[in-house]
Amino acid sequence: MSVDMEQAKRLMLEQNALMIAAKAHGFANATLRAILQVGPVYSELSDVDREKIILEFEKQPAETAQRVMRFWRTRTKLSAA
């Protein structure tokens, strides 16, 4: 599952987008946690906010996250056309 530049920008700026992409790509909790600690936007999150994102990540079914990623990709392609 690839990501174009517009999607990559969204992932770096929106917490939910990063969580969905991480789940869709099969990241482990520890990987997402590391990104949330060092990412340019995420490093300023409180520990409580990081834990909320991790809890949502754990509840999110991978299939749903993959469906959202496909939707984003399709929407990006259509808006570029």
C-alpha positions in Angstrom: 0.0 0.0 0.0 1.8 3.1 -1.2 1.3 6.7 -0.2 1.6 9.8 -2.4 3.0 13.2 -1.2 -0.4 14.6 -0.3 -1.1 11.6 1.9 2.3 11.7 3.4 1.8 15.4 4.4 -1.6 14.5 6.0 0.1 11.6 7.9 2.7 13.9 9.3 0.1 16.5 10.4 -3.0 14.6 11.5 -2.9 12.2 14.5 -5.8 10.1 13.3 -4.4 9.8 9.8 -1.1 8.5 11.2 -2.9 6.0 13.4 -5.0 4.8 10.5 -2.0 4.4 8.2 0.1 2.7 10.8 -2.7 0.1 11.4 -3.3 -0.3 7.6 0.4 -1.1 7.1 0.7 -3.5 10.0 2.8 -1.4 12.3 3.3 -2.7 15.9 2.2 -0.6 18.9 5.8 0.0 19.7 6.5 1.4 16.2 3.6 3.9 16.4 4.6 4.8 19.9 8.1 5.6 18.7 6.8 7.8 15.8 4.6 9.7 18.3 7.6 10.4 20.4 9.9 11.7 17.7 7.7 13.0 14.9 7.8 16.7 14.3 4.2 17.4 15.3 3.7 14.5 17.7 6.7 15.0 19.9 4.8 17.8 21.7 1.9 15.5 22.6 1.3 14.8 26.3 1.7 11.2 27.5 -2.0 11.1 28.0 -2.7 12.1 24.4 -0.2 9.5 23.1 -1.9 6.8 25.1 -5.3 7.8 23.7 -3.9 7.4 20.1 -2.4 4.0 21.0 -5.7 2.9 22.5 -7.6 3.9 19.3 -4.9 2.1 17.3 -5.5 -1.1 19.2 -9.2 -0.9 18.7 -9.1 -0.1 15.0 -9.5 -3.1 12.8 -6.8 -3.4 10.1 -9.4 -4.0 7.4 -11.1 -0.7 8.3 -7.8 1.2 8.2 -7.0 -0.3 4.8 -10.4 0.7 3.5 -9.8 4.3 4.7 -6.4 4.3 3.0 -7.9 3.1 -0.3 -10.6 5.9 0.0 -7.9 8.5 0.5 -5.9 7.3 -2.4 -9.0 7.3 -4.7 -10.0 10.7 -3.5 -6.5 12.1 -4.2 -6.5 10.6 -7.7 -9.9 12.0 -8.5 -9.0 15.5 -7.3 -5.8 15.4 -9.4 -7.7 14.5 -12.5 
